[in-house]
Amino acid sequence: MALTKFILRKVRLPLKFAFKTAKTTLFTREILILEVQDDSGQSGYGECVAFSEPFYTSETQEMALTTLQNLDLSAISALWESNQLEDLASLFPEKLPMTQASLEMALLDLKTRKAGTNLVESFFPQETLASHVFAGSVLGEMPEAELLKQTAILVEQGIHRIKFKISPTTNLKILKAIRNTYPDLQLAVDANQSFSDYRKLLTLDELSLACIEEALAPVAWQDYAPLSAQLKTPLCFDERVLRLSDLQTLRQELPNPIWVNLKIGRLGGLYATREIIAYCKKENIPFWVGSMVESGLSKSLHLQLSALPGNAMPGDFADSAHYFEEDLITPPIQFSAGNLKRPDGAGLGVTPNRKALENNTTAIYTRLFD
Ligand SMILES: [Mg+2]
């Protein structure tokens, strides 16, 4: 089947709350949704999770939009027809992994949807994926009373793990109070690279956290060593690791345990993510699956990845309704007592909600393959 249409949408999903991290406050999530159609009229969907501003990595939605609008469609067709989707990377600048991942996602969705197979299962044929995945939540920075209240609500809902966003102005005593109230709950923190003095993080050890994510403002790889050496809690890496070679360097520089937060967009797609998972297994680096305040299309892949054997803790997953009035999939993600049946349908595993997609599209660009 030949590719026929390349449809790029700017989509704006208002958030139900202001999501505050050390680097930004999000009120609205703007994403790009890419749809590729073939001559049978079937579609595959990809989501570009680059943010509007470069607070997370240097890649922005504007860069993604320009790149996707100017892609050589005949080169994509050639890779599609010769079944060489692993080579899509050759069409993209190295600094745009999320843009690259969105095209790969759309084409892989179309390919597996047509074959009637599940994309993630087909990527890991040797592995048995868990039938259910667990909810883990992220709480942004907020007033202390509100943080306590939100934590209690999540515990009541059956949450399996909570990750708190922290920055140098966070009162760490509040986390100590939460730990004392819930001694057995799995907890983690994410500083989004906001601490420049590592000694301020040493007291976190007493909280029995699963990991401390992106603790330090960007430093040379070896400069994580003093913090890592003085903590019992493992350091976890997210935005600092964009490719396999970053993780390999960390492994060499840090003698102590490290964890990695997997996000398909940041790592440049599923092929690259699979390679990193294989490396993690070889080197005994615990991995788990994060999220990008993304729509259910992209999140469905993250949910499924978290069902892989070896996944170290529940991902950053909550109900669609926690974030958005309407999600781009139907049915929306909805956990029951902290558990969700793993999406296992064809392609991405979920059904796109065309009406929601149209409702939230702010611009649309259509091109035709030759
Ligand atoms: Mg993070």
Residues whose N, C-alpha, C, O or C-beta is under 5 A from the ligand:
A	BS01	MG	D190 E213 D238
